[in-house]
């Protein structure tokens, strides 16, 4: 069977996946033009360590290269490939995508070993780089005869001076466009594969391959039926796994986004609660001094929530412009500062409260001269019978004052230590 018929046979076996198999025929059909084996192309890093470029080497004679480092690189690659050791392969060839890793692991299951490796090279684009065609015999498991093949590698020298296979220009990447290729190297390879010495070598290997499959029916069945069908199945399975993985990743991303959103909402809720707790901790009392409207916002034109009468006590949480923010029946609301007298919690508040509560009864209560009274809470002693007059002293809980005289105006003159002054009579009772 000639190569064209063999290719048609592969497309027939592949069915609707025929195009995929045909494009990737070098992965499972030894003896084809340019690629005669079930091998994936591997090529090394782009960086050759030099900027010197030349395409003249592609026109030089095709020759066997016995460079020890180069031979070891190719030999180690084939050993790792036969073992399905993709970790080792990625140290020898770079880059290798996930899809190609999956293919190698699948395909290596059919491989027993590689032998009789001969490396032919021409100069690559840059110094110390190679266009390498490798003649090798591929022995499959449970098949007596080996399949002769001709594989291709583009090899470069890395920054640390080591040879590495550059996999960007392999047929796997060319067919799948996973990595962007350098057009200069791609063009060089296009010229390389048309050189007569390489074409002669391909013809030689093709003849050996045809003889091998005609001699061994098991090898022929493997190459024409078993492998093509297996590759089609691998492709279908890989795509199914890829779809499942994408769906799983999408679901995980959705769950992560949801969790992040919930965490953010919780964080905002906690921050709000902390802010409210801080407001309450720093809150203070006030009393409405004239009937006033309660607003939804710190704006006189905002929505009116209600109103408060004079004398209503409120808990103030903060200030916003000309408004106090306060608790209005469990709702945060606003009232103008002018309508509220703020309590500071000191003697002045007590004194002011007493004055407001007894405005109509200034004669209430009086004490005889010489009476000693123990102060119950912090009390201001004024220079005059007026809460706006200056303070003579401040008496604290437990201090004692002596009455000098009580007045009908609601004040009592007292002696405190060495000073004399006035205290609201109401505060002494």
KEZAKE-610209 format. One line per field, with one value per residue (C-alpha): x negated, z, y negated; residue in one letter. Coordinates in pm, whole numbers, plus 50000, padded with zeros to 5 digits. Layout:
<rs>
xx c(X_...)
zz c(Z_...)
yy c(Y_...)
r c(A_...)
</rs>
This chain:
<rs>
xx c(50000_49844_49850_50144_50364_50244_50344_50685_50725_50654_50912_51166_51105_51122_51470_51585_51253_51061_50930_50783_50611_50486_50341_50173_50071_49708_49812_49913_49803_49437_49301_49491_49310_49102_49232_49229_49317_49567_49364_49445_49201_49016_48808_48623_48610_48615_48317_47997_47773_47655_47802_47601_47844_47781_47988_47694_47657_47979_47816_47508_47461_47686_47455_47458_47385_47205_47186_47203_47427_47665_47683_47753_48028_48208_48151_48280_48582_48676_48628_48854_49108_49118_49166_49438_49226_49358_49178_48846_48955_49032_48673_48543_48801_48985_49265_49497_49868_50120_50281_49948_49865_50194_50110_49762_49901_50163_49928_49638_49861_49813_49434_49178_48854_48655_48331_48067_48079_47886_47890_47851_47819_47786_47714_48009_48091_47855_47515_47515_47866_47958_48214_48210_48364_48338_48358_48484_48653_48968_49058_49424_49544_49661_49529_49216_49095_48979_49113_48840_48906_48759_48834_48752_48625_48520_48246_48102_47844_47991_47845_47664_47497_47702_47872_48251_48527_48744_49100_49264_49200_49321_49613_49830_49801_49825_50154_50297_50145_50089_49768_49673_49393_49099_49155_48781_48741_49067_48948_48611_48780_48993_48675_48513_48785_48756_48383_48299_48069_48350_48599_48361_48333_48712_48746_48495_48678_49015_48895_48777_49110_49314_49103_49155_49535_49561_49344_49525_49906_49934_49738_49950_50275_50143_50042_50344_50626_50549_50355_50576_50888_50715_50605_50958_51083_50809_50903_51270_51186_50947_51201_51466_51226_51139_51505_51565_51260_51377_51722_51568_51343_51637_51838_51546_51502_51873_51862_51550_51716_52024_51812_51620_51944_52082_51756_51766_52129_52041_51745_51960_52222_51958_51808_52152_52219_51878_51948_52287_52130_51867_52137_52327_52012_51942_52304_52426_52755_52943_53277_53508_53542_53819_54053_53855_53893_53712_53550_53440_53113_52899_53088_53378_53541_53513_53805_53975_54003_54192_54138_54029_54172_53972_53821_53784_53455_53261_52944_52704_52460_52279_52291_52336_52317_52595_52764_52732_52764_52974_53187_53552_53754_53483_53417_53122_53259_53151_53253_53116_52858_53045_53336_53123_52940_52655_52577_52208_52258_52097_52219_52335_52597_52729_52746_52919_53167_53253_53305_53535_53739_53790_53844_54200_54108_53814_53916_53914_53699_53470_53204_53123_52795_52515_52668_52397_52492_52309_52297_52447_52313_52078_52211_52095_52058_52133_52023_52382_52735_52714_52609_52420_52206_51850_51765_51611_51544_51677_51793_51778_51980_51892_51778_51951_52080_52213_52531_52497_52843_53123_53300_53649_53500_53410_53045_52853_52533_52278_51929_51705_51363_51234_51466_51825_52067_52412_52566_52914_53118_53274_52933_52886_53211)
zz c(50000_49898_50130_49966_50002_50361_50435_50276_50489_50803_50704_50641_50985_51152_51016_51120_51300_50980_50944_51293_51225_50885_51025_51302_51094_51200_51550_51454_51099_51055_50703_50592_50411_50658_50954_50942_51299_51580_51732_51860_51756_52044_52012_52281_52409_52169_52337_52176_52369_52056_51811_51513_51258_50930_50690_50483_50686_50548_50205_50331_50306_50518_50752_51052_51374_51646_51899_52237_52404_52109_52090_52464_52440_52165_52333_52670_52499_52332_52653_52843_52559_52564_52942_52919_53154_53063_53357_53210_52860_52980_53105_52761_52544_52602_52590_52610_52645_52848_52538_52411_52754_52741_52393_52496_52798_52577_52290_52503_52623_52277_52267_52378_52286_52038_51888_51618_51663_51402_51411_51091_51118_50938_51094_51249_51230_51511_51625_51804_51685_51470_51219_51313_51136_51341_51191_51452_51478_51686_51851_51953_52229_52118_51764_51643_51377_51445_51237_51079_51103_51048_51316_51328_51604_51613_51876_52037_52300_52614_52811_53041_52742_52732_52430_52445_52204_52100_52087_51949_51591_51631_51427_51740_51794_51422_51407_51732_51746_52121_52106_51877_51636_51515_51142_51065_51210_51051_50712_50764_50839_50524_50318_50506_50431_50056_50036_49813_50061_50318_50056_49964_50328_50363_50056_50201_50534_50359_50159_50479_50648_50360_50366_50744_50735_50437_50616_50952_50936_51307_51248_50946_51140_51422_51190_50958_51196_51568_51613_51393_51581_51917_51832_51731_52064_52256_52088_52178_52537_52575_52443_52679_52972_52865_52854_53195_53337_53194_53342_53677_53669_53574_53862_54101_53981_54030_54380_54460_54335_54542_54850_54794_54757_55077_55260_55138_55248_55587_55617_55531_55782_56051_55966_55988_56321_56449_56337_56507_56824_56817_56767_57065_57275_57190_57208_57438_57555_57442_57507_57256_57356_57108_56890_56588_56279_56244_55902_55709_55606_55734_55512_55597_55266_55314_55395_55727_55957_56236_56504_56868_57139_57373_57662_57471_57553_57265_57225_56984_56778_56583_56386_56016_55933_56114_56226_56501_56406_56666_56738_56647_56758_56637_56314_56243_56191_56199_56389_56370_56630_56716_56847_57088_57411_57450_57789_57874_58189_58431_58710_58461_58322_58668_58752_58427_58467_58819_58702_58417_58640_58913_58710_58837_59204_59301_59674_59710_59999_60234_60496_60829_60871_60996_60855_60720_60413_60250_59870_59687_59337_59168_59215_59094_59346_59166_59234_59184_59186_58814_58629_58380_58646_58712_58929_59271_59324_59251_59532_59471_59616_59986_60032_60302_60266_60542_60481_60519_60386_60165_59928_59783_59435_59476_59568_59890_59987_60129_60264_60109_60257_60256_59979_59968_59682_59567_59493_59356_59666_59475_59446_59823_59905)
yy c(50000_49662_49356_49177_49485_49522_49165_49220_49533_49329_49066_49340_49494_49155_49075_48731_48686_48761_48407_48419_48751_48637_48315_48510_48810_48777_48877_49228_49311_49399_49365_49050_48768_48564_48766_49142_49233_49190_48907_48561_48285_48130_47811_47602_47245_46952_46785_46908_46674_46488_46238_46373_46516_46693_46906_47028_47348_47493_47523_47709_48084_48305_48501_48729_48542_48742_48459_48637_48377_48368_48749_48773_48512_48706_49043_48919_48766_49097_49292_49051_49066_49447_49437_49173_48961_48616_48454_48564_48461_48107_48077_48173_47996_47671_47574_47874_47793_47993_48142_48268_48412_48601_48733_48850_49035_49199_49288_49413_49697_49855_49807_50062_49883_49672_49800_49743_49366_49165_48784_48580_48201_47873_47536_47354_46986_46887_47001_47338_47425_47725_47845_48213_48511_48829_49176_49424_49763_49768_50098_50129_50357_50704_50644_50826_50581_50228_49939_49724_49353_49009_48749_48377_48147_47784_47759_47447_47358_47198_46907_47149_47316_47637_47786_47803_47905_47611_47744_47431_47543_47900_48027_48049_47676_47603_47794_47654_47302_47314_47108_46821_46912_46702_46651_46658_47008_47128_47002_47169_47503_47464_47433_47722_47976_47904_47978_48273_48448_48456_48573_48854_48957_48954_49173_49416_49441_49466_49764_49934_49859_50005_50318_50352_50330_50562_50814_50796_50807_50720_50399_50318_50368_50154_49870_49879_49969_49987_49662_49440_49557_49516_49163_49066_49203_49023_48698_48743_48835_48543_48296_48439_48407_48055_47955_48115_47935_47603_47655_47749_47442_47221_47365_47319_46961_46897_47043_46844_46524_46602_46674_46352_46160_46316_46244_45885_45849_45998_45767_45467_45581_45625_45288_45131_45300_45189_44833_44840_44982_44709_44448_44582_44595_44232_44120_43845_43707_43401_43236_43071_42704_42621_42823_42944_43161_43493_43544_43851_43686_43399_43159_42932_43025_43403_43630_43551_43851_43676_43411_43384_43159_42940_43130_43460_43632_43785_43995_43825_44035_43766_43446_43372_43006_42817_43140_43394_43762_43941_44244_44187_44489_44728_44537_44309_43960_43595_43284_42929_42838_42519_42725_42929_42852_43096_43249_43262_43469_43217_42987_42724_42964_43046_42680_42590_42873_42759_42407_42516_42745_42482_42166_42146_42211_41993_41993_42367_42484_42289_42362_42199_42016_42241_42559_42791_42988_43278_43244_43549_43480_43237_42884_42543_42259_41930_41573_41453_41596_41669_41986_41773_41604_41711_42011_41951_42319_42669_42897_43272_43557_43593_43232_43020_42663_42432_42227_41852_41759_41894_41656_41660_41645_42014_41969_42033_41857_42101_42113_42377_42409_42049_41931_41806_41829_41933_42274_42350_42436_42726_42887_42887_43067)
r c(X_X_X_X_X_X_X_X_X_X_X_X_X_X_X_X_X_X_X_X_X_X_X_X_X_X_X_X_X_X_X_X_X_X_X_X_X_X_X_X_X_X_X_X_X_X_X_X_X_X_X_X_X_X_X_X_X_X_X_X_X_X_X_X_X_X_X_X_X_X_X_X_X_X_X_X_X_X_X_X_X_X_X_X_X_X_X_X_X_X_X_X_X_X_X_X_X_X_X_X_X_X_X_X_X_X_X_X_X_X_X_X_X_X_X_X_X_X_X_X_X_X_X_X_X_X_X_X_X_X_X_X_X_X_X_X_X_X_X_X_X_X_X_X_X_X_X_X_X_X_X_X_X_X_X_X_X_X_X_X_X_X_X_X_X_X_X_X_X_X_X_X_X_X_X_X_X_X_X_X_X_X_X_X_X_X_X_X_X_X_X_X_X_X_X_X_X_X_X_X_X_X_X_X_X_X_X_X_X_X_X_X_X_X_X_X_X_X_X_X_X_X_X_X_X_X_X_X_X_X_X_X_X_X_X_X_X_X_X_X_X_X_X_X_X_X_X_X_X_X_X_X_X_X_X_X_X_X_X_X_X_X_X_X_X_X_X_X_X_X_X_X_X_X_X_X_X_X_X_X_X_X_X_X_X_X_X_X_X_X_X_X_X_X_X_X_X_X_X_X_X_X_X_X_X_X_X_X_X_X_X_X_X_X_X_X_X_X_X_X_X_X_X_X_X_X_X_X_X_X_X_X_X_X_X_X_X_X_X_X_X_X_X_X_X_X_X_X_X_X_X_X_X_X_X_X_X_X_X_X_X_X_X_X_X_X_X_X_X_X_X_X_X_X_X_X_X_X_X_X_X_X_X_X_X_X_X_X_X_X_X_X_X_X_X_X_X_X_X_X_X_X_X_X_X_X_X_X_X_X_X_X_X_X_X_X_X_X_X_X_X_X_X_X_X_X_X_X_X)
</rs>
